[in-house]
Structures are given as structure tokens and as C-alpha cells.
Amino acid sequence: MFENLNDDNFMLFAAKYYENAHCTDLLEFHDDLKRIRYIKRLFKKYEQTGELKDRLVFNHLIVLYNTFEHRAMTRMLCFKLSDQLQYLKPFLLFLNYWRTDFGMINGKQIIDSDIPIDMNIAKVLRQLNGD
């Protein structure tokens, strides 16, 4: 059923891999998913202005990976941020959540080597790491 992640099955996929033991209602589930949209906005702002709020991106990613199964979250992020993967990839590599086997997303196979890394983001993350 989830061989091809798309708009029709995304919510069911997200619900299946939701692991927040403290969730009390559906609203909290949707609030957690909104974090993906917040990351998308942060990347869009970065595209437009060059201003990167890296710590805010990290905060959203950490909450998402604490509330969803890791492999599934990476796939969900790749689905929702498909036009911003070059920005997402360095963050997930830094956190060791990047995968190379995404499965089908919107009828297409994502190939890791086809996704470049934004070098400005990589530089910022290297500085955080002390390199």
C-alpha cells in the first residue's frame, strides 16, 4: 500500500508511523505534521533571502524524529520537501537520518546521487560541528 508515497496515502502513512506516546488527540498529530510546513517555509525564506535559521530547522527536525519512526519521517520529508531536497539533505546527513533508499515518491524513484548538497548550508553545519 505504501510502495508509492503520494497525496492519497500520505496521512495514513504518517498515522501508521506516528510514535508520540504523549499524544492525546488528533489535533496534536496535525500540529506535529505542521512542522514539515514550517521547515518548508524556512527553506523558502533561505532561497529568497539567503538567511538560514539553522537552529530552528534543527528544532523542528528533532521534534519530528522524536514523534515519528525515523525511516518513515525521512521519506515523508522527502515527499513534502521534494523541491527543496538540496537544503534538507545536509541537515539530515548531519543528524545521520539521511537515507539512500526512499522508495517511490509520487511515482518516481529518488536517487541520492541526483540530489546536490547546498554548499552554504554544509558550511554552516560544518562550523557547528567545529570543523
N, C-alpha and C positions, 0 to 999 in steps of 0.2 A: 504493500500500500504506500510506503514512503520511499520507494525507489527513486521517484522523481518528486522532489520538493517543489511545490508551486502554491499559488494563491488559494487553490481549492482545498489543500490539505495542511496548510501551514499551522492553523490554530489547533488542529487535532494533534499534529506533530509536537507543537510546543507544550500542549497539555500532557501528552504522554511522557515527556521528559522533564516535566516540572518537578523539582525536588525540594521545594520550600516547606519544611515541616511546620513552620510557624504561620503559614497562610491560613487565613480564617474565612476568606470569601473570594468570589470571582473578581471583585474589584482589585484586590491585591495582586492577583495573577496578571490582570491587564496593566496595572501600574508597573510591575516588573518588566513586562514586554515593552512598555513605552520607553524604557531606557535605550532600546535599539534606535528608536527615533531620535532620541537626544544625541546619541553618538553620530547619527547621520547628519543632524544639524551642525554639530561641532566640526565635522569634516567639511561640510558645505561652507561654513564660515572660514575654515582654513583655506579652502580652494579660492574663495573670493578675496580674502584679506591677507593671507599668509600668517595669520595669528592662530597658533596652535595652543589649545588648552589641554595639554597632555595629561595633567593630573586629573582633570575632570573626566577625560576619556578613560583613564585607568580606573577611576572610581566606579564608573558605570559598568565597565567590563568585569571588574571584580565582583560586583553585586550580581551581575548576570551569571557568571560562572559559579557563584555560590548558591544560586537558586535553580539552575538547570544542569542536566547532565552535560559534561564538558564537550564530548564529541558532537552531541546534538546542538549545543549552543554555537559552536564554530560553524556548523552547517547553516543554522538559522541566520547568523550574522552574514555569512556569505550570500545567502538568499536576499536578505533585506538591504544589504550594502553592496550589491553586485557592481554598481558603477563607482564604488569607492574602495575597492579591494586593495589598491596600491597604498592607501592610507591605513587600512585595517591590518594588513599583513605584518608591518613592522611591530605593531603593538602586540599582536598575538605571538609572533616569534619571540619577543622579549619576555612574555609571560609563559612561554612554552606551551601554548594552546594551538598553534598553527598546525594544520594537517595537510596532507597531500592527497588524501582520498576523500573527496567531498560527496561523491555520488552524483546523481543527476539533479540539477537545479534548473527549473524552468525548461526542461527538455534538453539541456546542454550539459556536457561534462566539463567541469572546471579543471584546467590543467595548471598545476602550481607554477611551472616554469614560464607560463604566459603572463603571470601577474608580476609586474615590476614592484620594486620597493621604492617608496618616496624617500629620496636620499636626505631631504631636510628633516623628516621625521626620524629617520635612522640616526642622524647626527645628534638630535635632541635626546634620543633614548640612550645612545652611547654615553653621552655626558651624564645622564642619570646613573648609569652603571659605573661611572668613574673611569671609563676608557678614554 
